Structures are given as C-alpha cells and as structure tokens.
Amino acid sequence: VLYICTESTFPSRRLEDLLKHSPIARKYRITSDFIFVEHVSTV
C-alpha cells in the first residue's frame, strides 16, 4: 500500500502511465488499487 498526500493536483494519469509501463509494477502486480492519494488544500 502506498499513501500519497499532496497540496496540489496529483497527476493521476501520469501515475497510471508509469504503472502501465513499469517492469517492476508488472513483476509485482502493482496496480493503482493499492495507492491512496489525498489532496490537502491550504486555507
């Protein structure tokens, strides 16, 4: 499981591209189902 917290918009399309083309992600069957991204905006 991977948790990502960001103050700006997270590039989820880029993450999907990286997972799709990464040999490590394929080898260990890593999908975005195990990644939680939370957007925390500042006030």
C-alpha positions as CSV (number, residue, x, y, z in Angstrom):
1,V,0.0,0.0,0.0
2,L,1.2,3.5,-0.8
3,Y,-0.2,6.7,0.6
4,I,0.4,10.0,-1.2
5,C,-0.6,13.4,0.3
6,T,-0.3,16.5,-1.8
7,E,-1.1,20.2,-1.7
8,S,-1.5,20.4,-5.5
9,T,-3.4,18.4,-8.0
10,F,-1.9,15.0,-8.3
11,P,-1.1,13.8,-11.8
12,S,-3.1,10.5,-11.7
13,R,-2.9,10.0,-15.5
14,R,0.9,10.1,-15.2
15,L,0.8,7.6,-12.3
16,E,-1.4,5.2,-14.5
17,D,1.2,5.5,-17.3
18,L,4.1,4.8,-15.0
19,L,2.3,1.7,-13.6
20,K,1.4,0.5,-17.1
21,H,4.9,0.7,-18.4
22,S,7.0,-0.2,-15.3
23,P,8.6,-3.6,-15.4
24,I,8.6,-3.5,-11.5
25,A,4.9,-2.8,-11.4
26,R,4.3,-5.7,-13.8
27,K,6.6,-8.1,-11.9
28,Y,5.0,-7.4,-8.6
29,R,1.5,-6.9,-10.0
30,I,1.2,-3.4,-8.6
31,T,-1.9,-1.5,-9.5
32,S,-3.5,1.8,-8.5
33,D,-5.9,-0.2,-6.4
34,F,-3.2,-0.2,-3.7
35,I,-2.4,3.6,-3.9
36,F,-4.4,6.2,-1.9
37,V,-4.0,9.8,-2.9
38,E,-5.3,12.6,-0.8
39,H,-5.5,16.2,-1.8
40,V,-5.0,18.6,1.1
41,S,-5.6,22.2,0.2
42,T,-4.3,25.0,2.3
43,V,-6.6,27.7,3.6
